Amino acid sequence: MISKNNSNGHHIFFTDDEPKICRVIEEILEQNGLKVSCFGCPVGCIEELQVQRCDLLITDLKMPKMDGIDLMRETKQLNPLLPVLIITGYGDIPAAVEAIKAGATDFIQKPLDKNRFVSKVKSLLPQNGNHKHVGRSLTQTESKILKLVLNGKSNKQIAELLNRSRRTIEVHRSHIMKKFGADNMVDLVKYASVMGLIDL
């Protein structure tokens, strides 16, 4: 475990089994005046959570022995209100849904864009709760497609299930993304969860 102190009052815990990633994240957060404790395994993180203050937990999704979702579940037993940011390089939508159901506050994909990552971290620290909302309601077809997307179905699979062309499904998905103000599928899952659409 590596702990760095800065003048900012916030304390962030970061967990990833890759030492290189830990060093990079530590440097990025330090440069932005944040105190960070880095852990190479979830067990060490859980131990420190019992004795140290933590304002935000950031964890990789895929780790050996205990993954990010398991770590988050253990963390929520200790501190139910602690915000958790899940990082993944897999972009797996069912995993995003599972993470949000388990209590993740947000979800971000690798490779991390430095500015976007820092912005997301800072927005989670005060727990502003600023979420985008759908400006226009979804059509019945769009609602069906969204539910299939959240269940991990591909455009091809959705097209077959709904007896539509793949191109038609792509157009509908594009409309859904615009209505949610989502830049990517991870954001779409997050906004859908805010609206209570995750419990399918």
N, C-alpha and C positions, 0 to 999 in steps of 0.2 A: 504494500500500500504506500502511495506517495501522497503527501499532503502539503499544500502550499497555502500560505496565508497572504491575503491582500487586504487593503483598507476597506474594501466593500464588505458589507455585513452578510452577504449571501454566501452560503456554503453548498457546493455542488458535489455529489458523488457520481463518479463515472466508472463503469465496469465494462471491460472488454478483455478477452483472453489474448489479444495481440498487443505486445509491448509497444510496437511502433505506433499503433493507433492511439494508445494511451498517451504517449509522448506528444503526439500532434495535438490531440484534444486539450491536453494540459496546457500546452503553449498558447493555443488559441484563446482559451478561457482566461488564462493569466493576463494576456495582452489586453483583455477587456475588463481588467480590474476585479476578477472573480476569484474566490477561494475555491480550490478544487482538491478532492481526494480521489486518487485513481486506484482501482483495484483490478488485479489480473484474474480474479475468480469471484463468483457470487458469494461464496461462504465468507470470505474476508469482508465483503461489503456488508453483509447481514450482521456480522459481529460488531462492526463499527457503528452501524445504525442504532445499536442498542446503547451506545455510550456517547455518541457524538451528535450534534445538531446537523440536520440535513434539510435544505430548502428545495432541492430538486434532485431526483435520481435520473441519470441518463445511463441506459444500458443497451448493449448489443443484443440482438434477438437470438442469434445462433451462437451458442457456446457449449462446450462439452460438459457432461455430467448434469449441469443445471442451466437451462436456457433463460433468456430474458424474461419470459412470461412467468416461469417458476419463481425467479428472483422477485419479480413484481408482486406476486401473490404473497410471498413471505414478507415482503416489505409492508404490504397493506395491513398485515396482521399487527405489525409494530406501529405503523403510522398510517391510518386509513386515508388521511387528507393529503399525504405527500404526493405532489405531482410527479409523474413518471414520463420520460421521453424515451421511446423505443427507437433504436437504430437498426436498420437491416440492409444488407446488400442483395437481398433476394427478390424484393418487390412482390412478395407473395400476398395476394389479396385476402385469401382465407386466414393467413397468419395475422394480417392487419386487423381483420374482424375479431379474431380470437384475442388479440392484444387489447383491443378497445373494450371488448366484453369483460376482460379480466381487470380492467381499471386503468389502462394507459390513458394519459392525458393527451398525448400527441404521438406522432409517428413520422419518422423521416428516413429517406433512403440514402444509401451510399451510391456513388461517391458523394461526400458532403460538399456542398457549396459553402465556403467559409462564412460569407456575409449572411446567407439565409439561415445557416445554423446558429450563428450568434444572435440574430434577430429573434429566432424561435425560442432560444434559451432564455433571453431576456424577457420575452413576453410571458413565459411560463413562471418565472420567478415571483412576480407580484400576483400571479393568478388573476389576471385581468378578466379572463373569461370572454375575450372578444372573439366571437365566432361569426363567420359569414352565414347568411341565411338565404334561402331560396327566394328570389324576387318574384318568380313566376311559378305557378304550380305545374307539376308534371302531368303529362297526359296519361291515360290508362296504360297505353303501350309502353311509355317511358318508365312508368312505375314497375311494370313487369320486367323490363330489361334491367333496371337498376337492381332489383332483387336477385336476378340471375347473375349479374356482375358481382354482387356482394357474396354470392355463393361460389365464386371462383370460376364461373363459366366463361369460355372464350367466345369471341364473336361468331365463330363457326358453329359452336355448340348452341348458342342462343338462336342463331338463324335457323338451325334445324328444328329446335324445339318450338319456335314460333312460326315456322313455315314461311320465313322471309328470306330475302337475299342477304348475303353477308354485308354488302354495301349499304343496304337499308339499316342494318343494325349499327354499322359504323356511324351513319348520319345521326341516328337516335342517340347514340352514346355521346357524340359531339354536342348535341343539344342539351343533354343532361348535364354535361360538364359545365357548359356555359350558364345554365340556370343555377347551378350550385356555386358558380364562381370558383371552380376547382381547377388548378393548374395541372394536376396529375391524379392518378388513381388513389394514391394514399390520402390526398386531401379530400377526395370524394368520399372515401370511407369515413374519414373523420367528421365531415359535415353531415353525412347521413346518420352517423351515430348521435350527433347533437339533436337531430330531429326525431330520434327514436325509431329509426328505420333498420337498425342493426338486429334487433330481436325478431328474426324472421321465423 
